[in-house]
Amino acid sequence: MAAQNSAGIQTLLDAEREAQKIVQKAREYRTKRVKDARSEAQKEIEDYRKQKEEEFKAFEKEHTSGNKAAEEQAEKDTDKQLEEIKQIGQKTGPKVVEDLVRAVMDVRPEVPNRIEQPVA
């Protein structure tokens, strides 16, 4: 009977070792799957980020081209207005200077007419 008990115990120990091997393989498999899932998720995140960056660049390019055209038009308008101001300055500049000199040199003091005395 002792031999039979010993054989039964040995069978149980063998079964326990086999179960431990199965559990260890399952843990390794789970760890591997978690690592694979993380790397897949990271890859998907990178792909999504690249896609959104490309969309943003396309959006930015589309909308900045309109700004460049507006900037160029504003530059042309500004240059045109500056040219007009210079031409007006060349035409009326000497007369303005003459009027200023006359106003400074020909002083005619006048006494103001006061109807009421200011109250202090």
C-alpha distance (Angstrom), angle and dihedral (degrees) to the residues before:
residue distance angle dihedral
M1 . . .
A2 3.76 . .
A3 3.79 89.4 .
Q4 3.78 90.1 50.6
N5 3.83 91.2 49.0
S6 3.77 90.0 46.5
A7 3.81 90.4 50.9
G8 3.82 90.4 48.0
I9 3.81 91.8 49.8
Q10 3.80 90.3 47.4
T11 3.82 89.7 51.3
L12 3.80 90.3 50.8
L13 3.81 91.5 49.2
D14 3.80 90.4 49.1
A15 3.80 90.3 49.6
E16 3.83 90.4 48.6
R17 3.82 91.3 51.1
E18 3.79 90.1 48.5
A19 3.82 90.1 49.6
Q20 3.82 90.3 50.0
K21 3.81 89.7 51.9
I22 3.81 90.6 50.3
V23 3.82 91.5 48.2
Q24 3.83 90.9 47.6
K25 3.83 91.1 50.5
A26 3.81 89.8 48.2
R27 3.84 90.5 51.7
E28 3.79 91.7 48.5
Y29 3.81 90.6 47.8
R30 3.81 91.3 48.8
T31 3.83 91.3 48.5
K32 3.79 90.5 49.0
R33 3.82 91.5 48.9
V34 3.82 91.3 49.4
K35 3.82 90.8 51.5
D36 3.81 91.0 46.4
A37 3.80 91.0 48.5
R38 3.81 90.9 50.6
S39 3.78 92.7 49.5
E40 3.82 90.9 47.1
A41 3.80 90.9 48.7
Q42 3.82 90.7 48.8
K43 3.80 90.3 49.8
E44 3.81 91.3 49.7
I45 3.81 90.1 48.8
E46 3.80 91.1 51.5
D47 3.80 91.8 47.6
Y48 3.80 91.1 49.0
R49 3.82 91.2 47.4
K50 3.81 91.3 50.9
Q51 3.80 91.0 48.3
K52 3.82 92.4 50.8
E53 3.81 91.9 45.7
E54 3.80 90.0 52.8
E55 3.80 90.6 48.5
F56 3.81 90.1 49.2
K57 3.80 92.4 48.8
A58 3.80 90.6 49.8
F59 3.81 90.7 48.0
E60 3.80 91.3 46.9
K61 3.79 92.4 47.6
E62 3.80 91.5 49.1
H63 3.78 93.8 49.8
T64 3.81 99.5 38.8
S65 3.79 91.6 54.9
G66 3.81 87.5 64.9
N67 3.79 89.8 50.4
K68 3.79 91.6 51.7
A69 3.80 90.7 52.3
A70 3.81 90.0 48.9
E71 3.81 90.7 48.4
E72 3.79 91.6 50.9
Q73 3.81 91.2 48.6
A74 3.81 91.2 48.6
E75 3.81 89.5 49.5
K76 3.81 91.0 52.3
D77 3.81 91.8 47.6
T78 3.80 91.4 49.1
D79 3.80 92.5 49.6
K80 3.81 90.1 49.4
Q81 3.81 92.7 50.4
L82 3.81 91.6 47.2
E83 3.79 90.2 52.1
E84 3.82 90.7 50.3
I85 3.81 90.8 50.0
K86 3.82 91.0 50.1
Q87 3.80 91.4 50.5
I88 3.81 91.6 49.3
G89 3.81 89.0 48.1
Q90 3.80 91.3 52.0
K91 3.81 91.9 49.0
T92 3.80 99.8 44.8
G93 3.81 101.5 21.8
P94 3.83 97.8 95.0
K95 3.81 92.1 47.0
V96 3.82 91.7 50.0
V97 3.81 91.2 50.0
E98 3.81 90.5 47.6
D99 3.83 91.1 50.3
L100 3.79 91.5 49.2
V101 3.80 93.1 49.3
R102 3.81 91.0 47.5
A103 3.83 91.6 49.3
V104 3.81 91.3 51.2
M105 3.80 97.0 41.9
D106 3.81 100.7 39.2
V107 3.77 101.7 60.1
R108 3.81 115.6 177.2
P109 3.76 110.5 -179.1
E110 3.78 115.3 -154.2
V111 3.76 128.7 -167.3
P112 3.79 110.9 -128.4
N113 3.78 118.1 -125.1
R114 3.77 109.9 -120.8
I115 3.70 119.7 -162.9
E116 3.79 96.5 -179.9
Q117 3.74 130.2 27.6
P118 3.79 113.6 -119.8
V119 3.79 113.2 -109.0
A120 3.73 112.9 -124.0
